[in-house]
């Protein structure tokens, strides 16, 4: 059954991926109507999240953000498909790193690097950084249940030299790299909700007491990795800028949970600047601290 679903879906994905961007975004506008107005995909969750996170805004202002967020979500979903056939030249034009020199200076220190990013603007096109760096890039991801789509995701990202590893593979991969004196850069998207029984730390995020993923911090401290934040900004439709920000170069000396708290502060700043580009469909505040 998995193979049949893949065979049926693959030609559609490929056809979408070869569309010129102008037509791609026209199609995205149609998908928006379907997703937001007809299917109403997770609309209740999005509305509740925005109301909790941005209570200072009026209901009308929050509704504007809600609709814009769905427009962006549809764009990003189709941009993910576009990655399948996009050229390096086109990617470099549309996803620009503003200060690669900061990252490159950290590579010279001879320490592996933990890059913390948010589900904001686009996190998919961050893989393009692997064409600009010397260290091997590892993206930690959630495995796709359909093994054929999982392989497709890996193949797409490998064209930009990104190596995908699951959460369970992360520690063994880092340990193996250390044994082989092989430096890596590891990407962590740590702003969504962990399983509550695995939450070691709670903090205020958007003014709400929230459980926090602390895996990136624990690994950075354990393996003495420089920690940087990658701030992604949507310049206009289909164009993004990414800026590296050094967070900590001495993680072992940083008090526990300060790295995770600082990361969420930076994510919060992004959200407040342009909330329509955040991924509101995730049930971020579903847990309450007892």
C-alpha positions as CSV (number, residue, x, y, z in Angstrom):
1,X,0.0,0.0,0.0
2,X,2.8,2.4,0.8
3,X,4.4,1.8,-2.6
4,X,1.0,2.4,-4.4
5,X,0.5,5.7,-2.6
6,X,4.0,6.7,-3.5
7,X,3.6,5.8,-7.1
8,X,0.4,7.7,-7.4
9,X,1.7,10.8,-5.6
10,X,5.2,11.0,-7.0
11,X,4.3,12.2,-10.6
12,X,2.1,15.0,-9.0
13,X,5.0,16.1,-6.7
14,X,7.4,16.1,-9.7
15,X,5.1,18.1,-11.9
16,X,4.6,20.7,-9.1
17,X,8.4,20.8,-8.6
18,X,9.0,21.8,-12.3
19,X,6.5,24.7,-12.3
20,X,8.0,28.2,-12.7
21,X,7.7,30.1,-9.4
22,X,5.1,32.5,-10.8
23,X,2.8,29.6,-11.6
24,X,3.7,27.8,-8.4
25,X,2.5,30.7,-6.3
26,X,-0.7,31.0,-8.4
27,X,-1.3,27.3,-7.6
28,X,-0.5,28.0,-3.9
29,X,-3.3,30.6,-3.9
30,X,-5.7,27.9,-5.0
31,X,-4.4,25.4,-2.4
32,X,-4.9,28.1,0.2
33,X,-8.6,28.3,-0.6
34,X,-8.9,24.5,-0.3
35,X,-6.8,24.2,2.9
36,X,-8.2,27.2,4.8
37,X,-11.8,27.6,3.6
38,X,-12.9,24.1,2.6
39,X,-10.8,21.5,4.5
40,X,-10.2,24.0,7.4
41,X,-7.0,22.2,8.2
42,X,-6.2,22.6,11.9
43,X,-8.0,26.0,11.9
44,X,-9.2,25.6,15.5
45,X,-5.7,24.8,16.7
46,X,-4.2,27.8,14.8
47,X,-6.8,30.2,16.1
48,X,-6.3,29.0,19.7
49,X,-2.5,29.2,19.4
50,X,-2.6,32.8,18.0
51,X,-5.1,33.9,20.7
52,X,-2.9,32.4,23.5
53,X,0.4,33.8,22.1
54,X,-0.9,37.2,21.0
55,X,-3.6,38.2,23.5
56,X,-2.8,41.9,23.2
57,X,-4.1,41.9,19.6
58,X,-7.8,42.4,18.7
59,X,-9.8,39.5,17.2
60,X,-9.7,41.2,13.8
61,X,-5.9,41.6,13.9
62,X,-5.4,37.9,14.9
63,X,-7.7,36.8,12.1
64,X,-5.5,38.7,9.6
65,X,-2.4,36.9,11.0
66,X,-4.3,33.6,10.8
67,X,-5.1,34.0,7.1
68,X,-1.6,35.2,6.2
69,X,-0.1,32.2,8.1
70,X,-2.1,29.8,5.9
71,X,-1.0,31.6,2.8
72,X,2.6,31.2,3.9
73,X,2.0,27.6,5.0
74,X,0.8,26.7,1.5
75,X,3.7,28.6,-0.1
76,X,6.2,26.7,2.1
77,X,4.6,23.3,1.4
78,X,5.0,23.9,-2.3
79,X,8.5,25.3,-1.9
80,X,9.4,22.0,-0.2
81,X,8.3,20.2,-3.4
82,X,10.1,22.7,-5.6
83,X,13.3,21.7,-3.8
84,X,13.2,18.5,-5.7
85,X,14.2,20.1,-9.0
86,X,15.5,23.6,-8.0
87,X,19.0,24.5,-9.2
88,X,21.7,25.6,-6.9
89,X,21.8,29.0,-8.7
90,X,18.1,29.5,-8.1
91,X,18.4,28.4,-4.5
92,X,21.3,30.8,-3.9
93,X,19.2,33.7,-5.3
94,X,16.2,32.9,-3.1
95,X,17.8,31.8,0.1
96,X,20.6,34.2,1.0
97,X,23.0,33.9,4.0
98,X,23.9,37.4,5.1
99,X,27.0,36.6,7.2
100,X,28.5,33.3,6.3
101,X,31.8,34.6,7.6
102,X,30.6,34.3,11.2
103,X,30.0,30.6,10.7
104,X,33.2,30.1,8.8
105,X,35.2,31.6,11.7
106,X,33.7,29.1,14.1
107,X,34.7,26.2,11.8
108,X,38.3,27.4,12.3
109,X,38.1,26.7,16.0
110,X,38.0,23.0,15.3
111,X,34.8,22.3,17.3
112,X,31.5,20.9,16.0
113,X,28.6,23.3,15.8
114,X,25.0,23.1,17.0
115,X,22.6,25.3,14.9
116,X,19.3,26.0,16.5
117,X,16.5,27.1,14.2
118,X,12.7,27.7,14.6
119,X,9.8,26.5,12.5
120,X,9.6,30.0,11.1
121,X,9.7,31.5,7.6
122,X,11.3,28.5,5.9
123,X,13.3,25.8,7.7
124,X,13.4,23.5,4.6
125,X,15.7,25.6,2.5
126,X,18.3,25.9,5.3
127,X,19.8,22.7,3.8
128,X,21.3,24.9,1.1
129,X,24.0,26.1,3.6
130,X,25.8,22.7,3.2
131,X,27.1,24.0,-0.2
132,X,28.8,26.8,1.6
133,X,30.5,25.1,4.5
134,X,33.4,22.7,5.1
135,X,31.9,20.6,8.0
136,X,29.4,17.9,7.2
137,X,25.9,19.0,7.8
138,X,23.5,16.8,9.7
139,X,19.8,17.6,9.9
140,X,17.9,15.9,12.7
141,X,14.4,15.0,11.4
142,X,11.3,12.9,12.2
143,X,11.3,9.8,10.0
144,X,8.4,9.7,7.5
145,X,6.2,6.6,8.1
146,X,6.1,5.8,4.4
147,X,9.5,4.4,3.6
148,X,9.4,5.5,0.0
149,X,8.6,9.1,0.8
150,X,11.3,8.9,3.5
151,X,13.8,7.9,0.9
152,X,12.6,10.7,-1.4
153,X,13.1,13.3,1.4
154,X,16.6,12.0,2.0
155,X,17.4,12.1,-1.7
156,X,16.2,15.6,-2.1
157,X,18.2,16.9,0.8
158,X,21.3,15.0,-0.1
159,X,21.6,17.0,-3.4
160,X,22.5,19.9,-1.1
161,X,24.9,17.6,0.8
162,X,22.7,17.4,3.9
163,X,22.8,14.1,5.9
164,X,19.5,13.3,7.6
165,X,19.5,11.5,11.0
166,X,16.7,10.6,13.3
167,X,16.6,11.6,17.0
168,X,17.7,8.1,17.9
169,X,20.6,8.2,15.5
170,X,21.9,11.6,16.8
171,X,24.1,10.6,19.7
172,X,25.6,7.5,18.0
173,X,26.4,9.7,15.0
174,X,28.1,12.4,17.1
175,X,30.1,9.9,19.0
176,X,31.2,8.1,15.9
177,X,32.3,11.5,14.3
178,X,34.2,12.4,17.5
179,X,36.1,9.0,17.4
180,X,37.0,9.7,13.8
181,X,37.9,13.3,14.4
182,X,35.2,14.3,12.0
183,X,33.6,17.7,12.8
184,X,30.0,18.2,12.0
185,X,27.3,20.9,12.1
186,X,24.0,19.6,13.6
187,X,20.7,21.3,12.9
188,X,18.1,21.4,15.7
189,X,14.5,22.7,15.3
190,X,13.7,22.8,19.0
191,X,10.7,25.2,19.3
192,X,7.9,22.7,19.3
193,X,6.4,20.6,22.1
194,X,8.1,17.6,23.5
195,X,6.3,14.6,25.0
196,X,5.3,15.9,28.4
197,X,6.8,12.9,30.2
198,X,10.2,13.7,28.5
199,X,10.1,17.4,29.5
200,X,13.0,18.2,31.8
201,X,12.4,21.9,31.7
202,X,9.5,24.4,31.5
203,X,9.8,28.1,30.8
204,X,7.8,31.1,29.6
205,X,7.4,31.1,25.8
206,X,5.1,33.8,24.4
207,X,4.1,34.4,28.0
208,X,2.9,30.9,28.5
209,X,4.4,28.2,30.8
210,X,5.7,25.7,28.2
211,X,7.6,22.4,28.2
212,X,10.9,22.7,26.3
213,X,13.0,20.4,24.1
214,X,16.4,20.4,25.8
215,X,18.2,17.9,23.6
216,X,20.2,20.4,21.6
217,X,21.4,22.0,24.8
218,X,22.3,18.7,26.4
219,X,24.2,17.5,23.4
220,X,26.0,20.9,23.0
221,X,27.2,20.7,26.6
222,X,28.1,17.0,26.5
223,X,30.1,17.3,23.3
224,X,31.3,20.9,23.7
225,X,29.8,22.3,20.5
226,X,29.6,26.0,19.6
227,X,25.9,27.0,19.7
228,X,24.5,29.4,17.1
229,X,21.1,30.6,16.2
230,X,20.0,30.9,12.6
231,X,17.5,33.7,12.2
232,X,15.5,33.3,9.0
233,X,13.6,36.3,7.6
234,X,11.0,36.2,4.8
235,X,11.9,39.2,2.5
236,X,9.1,38.6,0.1
237,X,7.2,35.7,-1.5
238,X,9.8,33.1,-2.3
239,X,12.8,35.0,-1.0
240,X,14.5,34.6,2.4
241,X,17.5,35.9,4.3
242,X,19.3,33.9,7.0
243,X,21.6,35.4,9.6
244,X,23.9,33.5,12.0
245,X,23.9,34.7,15.6
246,X,26.5,33.3,18.0
247,X,24.7,32.2,21.2
248,X,27.4,30.4,23.2
249,X,31.0,29.3,22.6
250,X,31.5,27.8,26.0
251,X,28.3,25.6,26.5
252,X,29.8,23.5,29.3
253,X,30.1,26.6,31.5
254,X,26.6,27.8,30.8
255,X,24.0,27.1,33.6
256,X,21.6,24.3,32.8
257,X,18.7,25.4,30.6
258,X,20.0,28.8,29.8
259,X,20.8,27.8,26.2
260,X,17.2,26.5,25.7
261,X,15.7,29.6,27.3
262,X,17.9,31.9,25.2
263,X,16.9,30.1,22.0
264,X,13.2,30.5,22.8
265,X,13.7,34.2,23.5
266,X,15.1,34.7,20.0
267,X,12.3,32.7,18.5
268,X,9.8,34.8,20.4
269,X,11.4,38.0,19.0
270,X,10.9,36.6,15.5
271,X,7.3,35.8,16.1
272,X,6.5,39.2,17.5
273,X,8.2,40.9,14.5
274,X,6.1,39.0,11.9
275,X,3.8,36.3,13.5
276,X,2.3,35.2,10.1
277,X,5.5,33.3,9.3
278,X,5.4,31.0,12.3
279,X,4.1,27.4,12.1
280,X,1.0,27.8,14.2
281,X,-0.5,24.4,13.2
282,X,1.4,22.5,15.9
283,X,-0.3,22.1,19.3
284,X,2.5,24.0,21.0
285,X,0.7,24.7,24.2
286,X,-1.3,21.5,24.7
287,X,0.4,20.6,28.0
288,X,-0.1,22.3,31.4
289,X,2.4,22.1,34.2
290,X,1.0,20.3,37.2
